[in-house]
Amino acid sequence: MTQQINVINRLEWLKSPDPVAYPEAVDIMEDRVAAIHTGDKPEAVWLLEHPPLYTAGTSAAPAELVDPDRFPVFATG
C-alpha cells in the first residue's frame, strides 16, 4: 500500500510503510512514468523498501554472483 504524503511544486512524495515486492514496484513505477508522460500525474519520490533481493544490470553475468541462491535475482534494464 502506498500512502501520499504531500505534493510540492508538482513533485509528489510517496511512502510505503511495508516492504513492496520488487516486481510490483517496477509495475507501479512504469505506470507512473506513463502517467507523468501524459501529464496525468506529477513526478514522484517514493520511499520504499523491498524484501531482500539482488538486481542484475544489463552487463551482469550470473557467474559474478557470489551466492546466487541467497535471494531472488531480478534482471534490470
PDB file of N, CA, C and O in Angstrom:
ATOM      1  N   MET A   1       0.850  -1.179   0.000  1.00  0.00           N
ATOM      2  CA  MET A   1       0.000   0.000   0.000  1.00  0.00           C
ATOM      3  C   MET A   1       0.891   1.235   0.000  1.00  0.00           C
ATOM      4  O   MET A   1       1.880   1.288   0.731  1.00  0.00           O
ATOM      5  N   THR A   2       0.550   2.221  -0.809  1.00  0.00           N
ATOM      6  CA  THR A   2       1.306   3.455  -0.897  1.00  0.00           C
ATOM      7  C   THR A   2       0.487   4.581  -0.301  1.00  0.00           C
ATOM      8  O   THR A   2      -0.703   4.716  -0.587  1.00  0.00           O
ATOM      9  N   GLN A   3       1.128   5.385   0.525  1.00  0.00           N
ATOM     10  CA  GLN A   3       0.463   6.490   1.205  1.00  0.00           C
ATOM     11  C   GLN A   3       0.994   7.801   0.634  1.00  0.00           C
ATOM     12  O   GLN A   3       2.208   7.987   0.563  1.00  0.00           O
ATOM     13  N   GLN A   4       0.114   8.712   0.225  1.00  0.00           N
ATOM     14  CA  GLN A   4       0.538  10.015  -0.260  1.00  0.00           C
ATOM     15  C   GLN A   4       0.905  10.888   0.926  1.00  0.00           C
ATOM     16  O   GLN A   4       0.158  10.968   1.901  1.00  0.00           O
ATOM     17  N   ILE A   5       2.067  11.548   0.843  1.00  0.00           N
ATOM     18  CA  ILE A   5       2.498  12.430   1.917  1.00  0.00           C
ATOM     19  C   ILE A   5       2.141  13.877   1.584  1.00  0.00           C
ATOM     20  O   ILE A   5       1.430  14.526   2.351  1.00  0.00           O
ATOM     21  N   ASN A   6       2.620  14.387   0.460  1.00  0.00           N
ATOM     22  CA  ASN A   6       2.271  15.746   0.049  1.00  0.00           C
ATOM     23  C   ASN A   6       2.735  15.998  -1.384  1.00  0.00           C
ATOM     24  O   ASN A   6       3.472  15.196  -1.958  1.00  0.00           O
ATOM     25  N   VAL A   7       2.305  17.100  -1.944  1.00  0.00           N
ATOM     26  CA  VAL A   7       2.713  17.494  -3.286  1.00  0.00           C
ATOM     27  C   VAL A   7       3.299  18.897  -3.195  1.00  0.00           C
ATOM     28  O   VAL A   7       2.629  19.824  -2.737  1.00  0.00           O
ATOM     29  N   ILE A   8       4.550  19.056  -3.630  1.00  0.00           N
ATOM     30  CA  ILE A   8       5.221  20.346  -3.620  1.00  0.00           C
ATOM     31  C   ILE A   8       5.737  20.617  -5.023  1.00  0.00           C
ATOM     32  O   ILE A   8       6.522  19.838  -5.564  1.00  0.00           O
ATOM     33  N   ASN A   9       5.295  21.729  -5.615  1.00  0.00           N
ATOM     34  CA  ASN A   9       5.768  22.103  -6.946  1.00  0.00           C
ATOM     35  C   ASN A   9       5.685  20.951  -7.939  1.00  0.00           C
ATOM     36  O   ASN A   9       6.644  20.668  -8.658  1.00  0.00           O
ATOM     37  N   ARG A  10       4.558  20.305  -7.972  1.00  0.00           N
ATOM     38  CA  ARG A  10       4.325  19.191  -8.895  1.00  0.00           C
ATOM     39  C   ARG A  10       5.279  18.023  -8.667  1.00  0.00           C
ATOM     40  O   ARG A  10       5.596  17.285  -9.599  1.00  0.00           O
ATOM     41  N   LEU A  11       5.727  17.861  -7.449  1.00  0.00           N
ATOM     42  CA  LEU A  11       6.518  16.698  -7.057  1.00  0.00           C
ATOM     43  C   LEU A  11       5.786  16.016  -5.915  1.00  0.00           C
ATOM     44  O   LEU A  11       5.535  16.629  -4.877  1.00  0.00           O
ATOM     45  N   GLU A  12       5.447  14.762  -6.101  1.00  0.00           N
ATOM     46  CA  GLU A  12       4.699  14.038  -5.086  1.00  0.00           C
ATOM     47  C   GLU A  12       5.658  13.133  -4.305  1.00  0.00           C
ATOM     48  O   GLU A  12       6.469  12.410  -4.884  1.00  0.00           O
ATOM     49  N   TRP A  13       5.541  13.195  -2.993  1.00  0.00           N
ATOM     50  CA  TRP A  13       6.324  12.334  -2.112  1.00  0.00           C
ATOM     51  C   TRP A  13       5.438  11.186  -1.663  1.00  0.00           C
ATOM     52  O   TRP A  13       4.349  11.410  -1.134  1.00  0.00           O
ATOM     53  N   LEU A  14       5.896   9.955  -1.871  1.00  0.00           N
ATOM     54  CA  LEU A  14       5.139   8.770  -1.502  1.00  0.00           C
ATOM     55  C   LEU A  14       5.953   7.954  -0.509  1.00  0.00           C
ATOM     56  O   LEU A  14       7.182   7.933  -0.570  1.00  0.00           O
ATOM     57  N   LYS A  15       5.267   7.288   0.399  1.00  0.00           N
ATOM     58  CA  LYS A  15       5.939   6.434   1.377  1.00  0.00           C
ATOM     59  C   LYS A  15       5.132   5.154   1.540  1.00  0.00           C
ATOM     60  O   LYS A  15       3.920   5.197   1.749  1.00  0.00           O
ATOM     61  N   SER A  16       5.809   4.022   1.443  1.00  0.00           N
ATOM     62  CA  SER A  16       5.174   2.729   1.686  1.00  0.00           C
ATOM     63  C   SER A  16       5.694   2.200   3.013  1.00  0.00           C
ATOM     64  O   SER A  16       6.886   1.920   3.142  1.00  0.00           O
ATOM     65  N   PRO A  17       4.817   2.059   4.003  1.00  0.00           N
ATOM     66  CA  PRO A  17       5.267   1.635   5.327  1.00  0.00           C
ATOM     67  C   PRO A  17       5.708   0.175   5.388  1.00  0.00           C
ATOM     68  O   PRO A  17       6.490  -0.200   6.261  1.00  0.00           O
ATOM     69  N   ASP A  18       5.212  -0.644   4.471  1.00  0.00           N
ATOM     70  CA  ASP A  18       5.572  -2.059   4.438  1.00  0.00           C
ATOM     71  C   ASP A  18       6.429  -2.343   3.203  1.00  0.00           C
ATOM     72  O   ASP A  18       6.337  -1.619   2.211  1.00  0.00           O
ATOM     73  N   PRO A  19       7.260  -3.385   3.252  1.00  0.00           N
ATOM     74  CA  PRO A  19       8.051  -3.732   2.061  1.00  0.00           C
ATOM     75  C   PRO A  19       7.152  -3.988   0.853  1.00  0.00           C
ATOM     76  O   PRO A  19       6.059  -4.541   0.973  1.00  0.00           O
ATOM     77  N   VAL A  20       7.643  -3.572  -0.308  1.00  0.00           N
ATOM     78  CA  VAL A  20       6.926  -3.745  -1.578  1.00  0.00           C
ATOM     79  C   VAL A  20       7.740  -4.706  -2.434  1.00  0.00           C
ATOM     80  O   VAL A  20       8.934  -4.488  -2.645  1.00  0.00           O
ATOM     81  N   ALA A  21       7.111  -5.760  -2.926  1.00  0.00           N
ATOM     82  CA  ALA A  21       7.810  -6.717  -3.782  1.00  0.00           C
ATOM     83  C   ALA A  21       8.387  -5.996  -5.001  1.00  0.00           C
ATOM     84  O   ALA A  21       7.743  -5.121  -5.580  1.00  0.00           O
ATOM     85  N   TYR A  22       9.596  -6.373  -5.377  1.00  0.00           N
ATOM     86  CA  TYR A  22      10.280  -5.686  -6.480  1.00  0.00           C
ATOM     87  C   TYR A  22       9.447  -5.679  -7.766  1.00  0.00           C
ATOM     88  O   TYR A  22       9.292  -4.613  -8.363  1.00  0.00           O
ATOM     89  N   PRO A  23       8.898  -6.823  -8.225  1.00  0.00           N
ATOM     90  CA  PRO A  23       8.115  -6.775  -9.470  1.00  0.00           C
ATOM     91  C   PRO A  23       6.906  -5.839  -9.374  1.00  0.00           C
ATOM     92  O   PRO A  23       6.574  -5.154 -10.343  1.00  0.00           O
ATOM     93  N   GLU A  24       6.256  -5.807  -8.225  1.00  0.00           N
ATOM     94  CA  GLU A  24       5.115  -4.902  -8.029  1.00  0.00           C
ATOM     95  C   GLU A  24       5.572  -3.446  -8.107  1.00  0.00           C
ATOM     96  O   GLU A  24       4.901  -2.614  -8.718  1.00  0.00           O
ATOM     97  N   ALA A  25       6.707  -3.139  -7.492  1.00  0.00           N
ATOM     98  CA  ALA A  25       7.230  -1.771  -7.516  1.00  0.00           C
ATOM     99  C   ALA A  25       7.582  -1.348  -8.943  1.00  0.00           C
ATOM    100  O   ALA A  25       7.314  -0.215  -9.342  1.00  0.00           O
ATOM    101  N   VAL A  26       8.179  -2.254  -9.701  1.00  0.00           N
ATOM    102  CA  VAL A  26       8.526  -1.933 -11.096  1.00  0.00           C
ATOM    103  C   VAL A  26       7.261  -1.630 -11.886  1.00  0.00           C
ATOM    104  O   VAL A  26       7.220  -0.657 -12.640  1.00  0.00           O
ATOM    105  N   ASP A  27       6.225  -2.455 -11.721  1.00  0.00           N
ATOM    106  CA  ASP A  27       4.958  -2.208 -12.430  1.00  0.00           C
ATOM    107  C   ASP A  27       4.379  -0.843 -12.058  1.00  0.00           C
ATOM    108  O   ASP A  27       3.932  -0.097 -12.929  1.00  0.00           O
ATOM    109  N   ILE A  28       4.388  -0.521 -10.772  1.00  0.00           N
ATOM    110  CA  ILE A  28       3.862   0.770 -10.311  1.00  0.00           C
ATOM    111  C   ILE A  28       4.679   1.917 -10.901  1.00  0.00           C
ATOM    112  O   ILE A  28       4.117   2.915 -11.352  1.00  0.00           O
ATOM    113  N   MET A  29       6.000   1.775 -10.899  1.00  0.00           N
ATOM    114  CA  MET A  29       6.853   2.841 -11.442  1.00  0.00           C
ATOM    115  C   MET A  29       6.654   3.007 -12.943  1.00  0.00           C
ATOM    116  O   MET A  29       6.644   4.132 -13.445  1.00  0.00           O
ATOM    117  N   GLU A  30       6.493   1.893 -13.670  1.00  0.00           N
ATOM    118  CA  GLU A  30       6.256   2.006 -15.112  1.00  0.00           C
ATOM    119  C   GLU A  30       4.928   2.696 -15.395  1.00  0.00           C
ATOM    120  O   GLU A  30       4.829   3.511 -16.312  1.00  0.00           O
ATOM    121  N   ASP A  31       3.906   2.369 -14.606  1.00  0.00           N
ATOM    122  CA  ASP A  31       2.616   3.058 -14.751  1.00  0.00           C
ATOM    123  C   ASP A  31       2.765   4.548 -14.439  1.00  0.00           C
ATOM    124  O   ASP A  31       2.172   5.392 -15.111  1.00  0.00           O
ATOM    125  N   ARG A  32       3.553   4.860 -13.428  1.00  0.00           N
ATOM    126  CA  ARG A  32       3.757   6.258 -13.045  1.00  0.00           C
ATOM    127  C   ARG A  32       4.454   7.030 -14.152  1.00  0.00           C
ATOM    128  O   ARG A  32       4.073   8.159 -14.462  1.00  0.00           O
ATOM    129  N   VAL A  33       5.474   6.425 -14.747  1.00  0.00           N
ATOM    130  CA  VAL A  33       6.191   7.080 -15.851  1.00  0.00           C
ATOM    131  C   VAL A  33       5.234   7.389 -16.994  1.00  0.00           C
ATOM    132  O   VAL A  33       5.286   8.471 -17.580  1.00  0.00           O
ATOM    133  N   ALA A  34       4.363   6.440 -17.310  1.00  0.00           N
ATOM    134  CA  ALA A  34       3.386   6.677 -18.377  1.00  0.00           C
ATOM    135  C   ALA A  34       2.455   7.828 -18.005  1.00  0.00           C
ATOM    136  O   ALA A  34       2.137   8.659 -18.856  1.00  0.00           O
ATOM    137  N   ALA A  35       2.015   7.891 -16.753  1.00  0.00           N
ATOM    138  CA  ALA A  35       1.122   8.970 -16.303  1.00  0.00           C
ATOM    139  C   ALA A  35       1.840  10.318 -16.285  1.00  0.00           C
ATOM    140  O   ALA A  35       1.232  11.346 -16.581  1.00  0.00           O
ATOM    141  N   ILE A  36       3.111  10.320 -15.945  1.00  0.00           N
ATOM    142  CA  ILE A  36       3.900  11.561 -15.989  1.00  0.00           C
ATOM    143  C   ILE A  36       4.012  12.031 -17.436  1.00  0.00           C
ATOM    144  O   ILE A  36       3.860  13.216 -17.736  1.00  0.00           O
ATOM    145  N   HIS A  37       4.281  11.076 -18.325  1.00  0.00           N
ATOM    146  CA  HIS A  37       4.444  11.408 -19.746  1.00  0.00           C
ATOM    147  C   HIS A  37       3.179  12.028 -20.335  1.00  0.00           C
ATOM    148  O   HIS A  37       3.263  12.930 -21.169  1.00  0.00           O
ATOM    149  N   THR A  38       2.010  11.554 -19.910  1.00  0.00           N
ATOM    150  CA  THR A  38       0.753  12.105 -20.433  1.00  0.00           C
ATOM    151  C   THR A  38       0.295  13.342 -19.669  1.00  0.00           C
ATOM    152  O   THR A  38      -0.672  13.995 -20.060  1.00  0.00           O
ATOM    153  N   GLY A  39       0.992  13.664 -18.574  1.00  0.00           N
ATOM    154  CA  GLY A  39       0.619  14.827 -17.785  1.00  0.00           C
ATOM    155  C   GLY A  39      -0.455  14.558 -16.758  1.00  0.00           C
ATOM    156  O   GLY A  39      -0.970  15.493 -16.144  1.00  0.00           O
ATOM    157  N   ASP A  40      -0.805  13.294 -16.558  1.00  0.00           N
ATOM    158  CA  ASP A  40      -1.859  12.955 -15.606  1.00  0.00           C
ATOM    159  C   ASP A  40      -1.388  12.956 -14.150  1.00  0.00           C
ATOM    160  O   ASP A  40      -2.195  13.138 -13.238  1.00  0.00           O
ATOM    161  N   LYS A  41      -0.085  12.753 -13.929  1.00  0.00           N
ATOM    162  CA  LYS A  41       0.454  12.751 -12.572  1.00  0.00           C
ATOM    163  C   LYS A  41       1.798  13.467 -12.563  1.00  0.00           C
ATOM    164  O   LYS A  41       2.500  13.500 -13.573  1.00  0.00           O
ATOM    165  N   PRO A  42       2.154  14.047 -11.403  1.00  0.00           N
ATOM    166  CA  PRO A  42       3.461  14.707 -11.309  1.00  0.00           C
ATOM    167  C   PRO A  42       4.568  13.679 -11.061  1.00  0.00           C
ATOM    168  O   PRO A  42       4.298  12.517 -10.755  1.00  0.00           O
ATOM    169  N   GLU A  43       5.800  14.124 -11.196  1.00  0.00           N
ATOM    170  CA  GLU A  43       6.921  13.280 -10.824  1.00  0.00           C
ATOM    171  C   GLU A  43       6.814  12.961  -9.342  1.00  0.00           C
ATOM    172  O   GLU A  43       6.152  13.678  -8.592  1.00  0.00           O
ATOM    173  N   ALA A  44       7.473  11.876  -8.920  1.00  0.00           N
ATOM    174  CA  ALA A  44       7.334  11.443  -7.540  1.00  0.00           C
ATOM    175  C   ALA A  44       8.663  10.935  -6.985  1.00  0.00           C
ATOM    176  O   ALA A  44       9.520  10.438  -7.715  1.00  0.00           O
ATOM    177  N   VAL A  45       8.799  11.077  -5.694  1.00  0.00           N
ATOM    178  CA  VAL A  45       9.863  10.436  -4.929  1.00  0.00           C
ATOM    179  C   VAL A  45       9.154   9.414  -4.060  1.00  0.00           C
ATOM    180  O   VAL A  45       8.269   9.761  -3.279  1.00  0.00           O
ATOM    181  N   TRP A  46       9.542   8.153  -4.197  1.00  0.00           N
ATOM    182  CA  TRP A  46       8.868   7.074  -3.490  1.00  0.00           C
ATOM    183  C   TRP A  46       9.848   6.446  -2.508  1.00  0.00           C
ATOM    184  O   TRP A  46      10.863   5.872  -2.905  1.00  0.00           O
ATOM    185  N   LEU A  47       9.538   6.560  -1.244  1.00  0.00           N
ATOM    186  CA  LEU A  47      10.349   5.957  -0.197  1.00  0.00           C
ATOM    187  C   LEU A  47       9.770   4.583   0.099  1.00  0.00           C
ATOM    188  O   LEU A  47       8.646   4.464   0.586  1.00  0.00           O
ATOM    189  N   LEU A  48      10.545   3.547  -0.197  1.00  0.00           N
ATOM    190  CA  LEU A  48      10.055   2.190  -0.010  1.00  0.00           C
ATOM    191  C   LEU A  48      11.207   1.245   0.257  1.00  0.00           C
ATOM    192  O   LEU A  48      12.377   1.574   0.064  1.00  0.00           O
ATOM    193  N   GLU A  49      10.842   0.084   0.700  1.00  0.00           N
ATOM    194  CA  GLU A  49      11.808  -0.974   0.966  1.00  0.00           C
ATOM    195  C   GLU A  49      11.295  -2.235   0.270  1.00  0.00           C
ATOM    196  O   GLU A  49      10.092  -2.494   0.230  1.00  0.00           O
ATOM    197  N   HIS A  50      12.231  -3.012  -0.276  1.00  0.00           N
ATOM    198  CA  HIS A  50      11.888  -4.302  -0.866  1.00  0.00           C
ATOM    199  C   HIS A  50      12.317  -5.411   0.094  1.00  0.00           C
ATOM    200  O   HIS A  50      13.204  -5.201   0.922  1.00  0.00           O
ATOM    201  N   PRO A  51      11.699  -6.583  -0.007  1.00  0.00           N
ATOM    202  CA  PRO A  51      12.282  -7.731   0.668  1.00  0.00           C
ATOM    203  C   PRO A  51      13.684  -7.966   0.081  1.00  0.00           C
ATOM    204  O   PRO A  51      13.969  -7.473  -1.011  1.00  0.00           O
ATOM    205  N   PRO A  52      14.560  -8.700   0.769  1.00  0.00           N
ATOM    206  CA  PRO A  52      15.921  -8.916   0.251  1.00  0.00           C
ATOM    207  C   PRO A  52      15.915  -9.491  -1.171  1.00  0.00           C
ATOM    208  O   PRO A  52      15.145 -10.399  -1.485  1.00  0.00           O
ATOM    209  N   LEU A  53      16.791  -8.942  -2.023  1.00  0.00           N
ATOM    210  CA  LEU A  53      16.894  -9.375  -3.412  1.00  0.00           C
ATOM    211  C   LEU A  53      18.203  -8.890  -4.006  1.00  0.00           C
ATOM    212  O   LEU A  53      18.891  -8.045  -3.433  1.00  0.00           O
ATOM    213  N   TYR A  54      18.531  -9.435  -5.153  1.00  0.00           N
ATOM    214  CA  TYR A  54      19.642  -8.942  -5.956  1.00  0.00           C
ATOM    215  C   TYR A  54      19.053  -8.361  -7.240  1.00  0.00           C
ATOM    216  O   TYR A  54      18.066  -8.882  -7.761  1.00  0.00           O
ATOM    217  N   THR A  55      19.654  -7.285  -7.754  1.00  0.00           N
ATOM    218  CA  THR A  55      19.309  -6.810  -9.086  1.00  0.00           C
ATOM    219  C   THR A  55      20.541  -6.987  -9.956  1.00  0.00           C
ATOM    220  O   THR A  55      21.671  -6.790  -9.509  1.00  0.00           O
ATOM    221  N   ALA A  56      20.305  -7.361 -11.196  1.00  0.00           N
ATOM    222  CA  ALA A  56      21.391  -7.597 -12.143  1.00  0.00           C
ATOM    223  C   ALA A  56      21.174  -6.702 -13.346  1.00  0.00           C
ATOM    224  O   ALA A  56      20.178  -6.837 -14.056  1.00  0.00           O
ATOM    225  N   GLY A  57      22.098  -5.796 -13.573  1.00  0.00           N
ATOM    226  CA  GLY A  57      22.007  -4.875 -14.705  1.00  0.00           C
ATOM    227  C   GLY A  57      22.299  -5.571 -16.015  1.00  0.00           C
ATOM    228  O   GLY A  57      22.535  -6.779 -16.053  1.00  0.00           O
ATOM    229  N   THR A  58      22.280  -4.799 -17.094  1.00  0.00           N
ATOM    230  CA  THR A  58      22.425  -5.370 -18.430  1.00  0.00           C
ATOM    231  C   THR A  58      23.782  -6.023 -18.652  1.00  0.00           C
ATOM    232  O   THR A  58      23.898  -6.909 -19.499  1.00  0.00           O
ATOM    233  N   SER A  59      24.807  -5.614 -17.919  1.00  0.00           N
ATOM    234  CA  SER A  59      26.134  -6.217 -18.110  1.00  0.00           C
ATOM    235  C   SER A  59      26.437  -7.293 -17.071  1.00  0.00           C
ATOM    236  O   SER A  59      27.556  -7.806 -17.033  1.00  0.00           O
ATOM    237  N   ALA A  60      25.473  -7.644 -16.234  1.00  0.00           N
ATOM    238  CA  ALA A  60      25.699  -8.638 -15.184  1.00  0.00           C
ATOM    239  C   ALA A  60      25.838 -10.037 -15.781  1.00  0.00           C
ATOM    240  O   ALA A  60      25.159 -10.397 -16.742  1.00  0.00           O
ATOM    241  N   ALA A  61      26.724 -10.799 -15.188  1.00  0.00           N
ATOM    242  CA  ALA A  61      26.901 -12.197 -15.584  1.00  0.00           C
ATOM    243  C   ALA A  61      26.539 -13.068 -14.383  1.00  0.00           C
ATOM    244  O   ALA A  61      26.961 -12.775 -13.264  1.00  0.00           O
ATOM    245  N   PRO A  62      25.766 -14.129 -14.593  1.00  0.00           N
ATOM    246  CA  PRO A  62      25.380 -14.996 -13.467  1.00  0.00           C
ATOM    247  C   PRO A  62      26.575 -15.480 -12.651  1.00  0.00           C
ATOM    248  O   PRO A  62      26.456 -15.648 -11.437  1.00  0.00           O
ATOM    249  N   ALA A  63      27.705 -15.704 -13.280  1.00  0.00           N
ATOM    250  CA  ALA A  63      28.895 -16.193 -12.562  1.00  0.00           C
ATOM    251  C   ALA A  63      29.438 -15.167 -11.572  1.00  0.00           C
ATOM    252  O   ALA A  63      30.218 -15.519 -10.688  1.00  0.00           O
ATOM    253  N   GLU A  64      29.038 -13.905 -11.707  1.00  0.00           N
ATOM    254  CA  GLU A  64      29.524 -12.859 -10.805  1.00  0.00           C
ATOM    255  C   GLU A  64      28.842 -12.884  -9.443  1.00  0.00           C
ATOM    256  O   GLU A  64      29.343 -12.282  -8.493  1.00  0.00           O
ATOM    257  N   LEU A  65      27.712 -13.567  -9.332  1.00  0.00           N
ATOM    258  CA  LEU A  65      27.019 -13.638  -8.049  1.00  0.00           C
ATOM    259  C   LEU A  65      27.734 -14.632  -7.137  1.00  0.00           C
ATOM    260  O   LEU A  65      27.919 -15.797  -7.491  1.00  0.00           O
ATOM    261  N   VAL A  66      28.126 -14.159  -5.974  1.00  0.00           N
ATOM    262  CA  VAL A  66      28.839 -14.996  -5.018  1.00  0.00           C
ATOM    263  C   VAL A  66      27.921 -16.059  -4.434  1.00  0.00           C
ATOM    264  O   VAL A  66      28.332 -17.207  -4.260  1.00  0.00           O
ATOM    265  N   ASP A  67      26.686 -15.688  -4.130  1.00  0.00           N
ATOM    266  CA  ASP A  67      25.729 -16.609  -3.512  1.00  0.00           C
ATOM    267  C   ASP A  67      24.367 -16.425  -4.193  1.00  0.00           C
ATOM    268  O   ASP A  67      23.457 -15.853  -3.593  1.00  0.00           O
ATOM    269  N   PRO A  68      24.212 -16.905  -5.445  1.00  0.00           N
ATOM    270  CA  PRO A  68      23.005 -16.605  -6.225  1.00  0.00           C
ATOM    271  C   PRO A  68      21.714 -17.198  -5.670  1.00  0.00           C
ATOM    272  O   PRO A  68      20.627 -16.777  -6.065  1.00  0.00           O
ATOM    273  N   ASP A  69      21.813 -18.160  -4.770  1.00  0.00           N
ATOM    274  CA  ASP A  69      20.595 -18.761  -4.229  1.00  0.00           C
ATOM    275  C   ASP A  69      20.154 -18.117  -2.922  1.00  0.00           C
ATOM    276  O   ASP A  69      19.139 -18.507  -2.344  1.00  0.00           O
ATOM    277  N   ARG A  70      20.913 -17.135  -2.458  1.00  0.00           N
ATOM    278  CA  ARG A  70      20.586 -16.489  -1.175  1.00  0.00           C
ATOM    279  C   ARG A  70      19.297 -15.671  -1.257  1.00  0.00           C
ATOM    280  O   ARG A  70      18.450 -15.730  -0.366  1.00  0.00           O
ATOM    281  N   PHE A  71      19.163 -14.896  -2.362  1.00  0.00           N
ATOM    282  CA  PHE A  71      17.999 -14.038  -2.567  1.00  0.00           C
ATOM    283  C   PHE A  71      17.557 -14.189  -4.021  1.00  0.00           C
ATOM    284  O   PHE A  71      18.347 -14.623  -4.859  1.00  0.00           O
ATOM    285  N   PRO A  72      16.307 -13.839  -4.332  1.00  0.00           N
ATOM    286  CA  PRO A  72      15.882 -13.824  -5.740  1.00  0.00           C
ATOM    287  C   PRO A  72      16.706 -12.809  -6.526  1.00  0.00           C
ATOM    288  O   PRO A  72      17.124 -11.784  -5.988  1.00  0.00           O
ATOM    289  N   VAL A  73      16.935 -13.103  -7.801  1.00  0.00           N
ATOM    290  CA  VAL A  73      17.686 -12.217  -8.684  1.00  0.00           C
ATOM    291  C   VAL A  73      16.735 -11.686  -9.739  1.00  0.00           C
ATOM    292  O   VAL A  73      16.018 -12.454 -10.380  1.00  0.00           O
ATOM    293  N   PHE A  74      16.727 -10.356  -9.924  1.00  0.00           N
ATOM    294  CA  PHE A  74      15.875  -9.708 -10.911  1.00  0.00           C
ATOM    295  C   PHE A  74      16.744  -8.988 -11.930  1.00  0.00           C
ATOM    296  O   PHE A  74      17.589  -8.166 -11.575  1.00  0.00           O
ATOM    297  N   ALA A  75      16.528  -9.303 -13.189  1.00  0.00           N
ATOM    298  CA  ALA A  75      17.226  -8.593 -14.267  1.00  0.00           C
ATOM    299  C   ALA A  75      16.635  -7.195 -14.380  1.00  0.00           C
ATOM    300  O   ALA A  75      15.419  -7.017 -14.310  1.00  0.00           O
ATOM    301  N   THR A  76      17.499  -6.210 -14.556  1.00  0.00           N
ATOM    302  CA  THR A  76      17.046  -4.833 -14.703  1.00  0.00           C
ATOM    303  C   THR A  76      17.548  -4.279 -16.018  1.00  0.00           C
ATOM    304  O   THR A  76      18.489  -4.810 -16.607  1.00  0.00           O
ATOM    305  N   GLY A  77      16.918  -3.206 -16.477  1.00  0.00           N
ATOM    306  CA  GLY A  77      17.320  -2.559 -17.720  1.00  0.00           C
ATOM    307  C   GLY A  77      18.223  -1.483 -17.460  1.00  0.00           C
ATOM    308  O   GLY A  77      18.673  -0.815 -18.391  1.00  0.00           O
TER     309      GLY A  77
END
